[in-house]
Amino acid sequence: MLERDLYSKMYFETFKEACEIVTEYIGFYNERRFHSSLNRLSPSQYDAAWRAG
């Protein structure tokens, strides 16, 4: 995912820039991106639904 979504599409000027963008992407992937394994919900939405019962 990371290579397909970032590395193959972007050119990073510095290591710091790459680190910031990768960190942002990981946050997006883990919190907001829809996952087929979670019934097309984001992890945050799935957690809220699970807690609500």
HELIX and SHEET records of a PDB file:
HELIX    1   1 LEU A    2  LEU A    2  1                                   1    
HELIX    2   2 GLU A    3  TYR A    7  3                                   5    
HELIX    3   3 PHE A   15  GLU A   31  1                                  17    
HELIX    4   4 SER A   36  LEU A   38  5                                   3    
HELIX    5   5 PRO A   43  ALA A   52  1                                  10    
END                                                                             
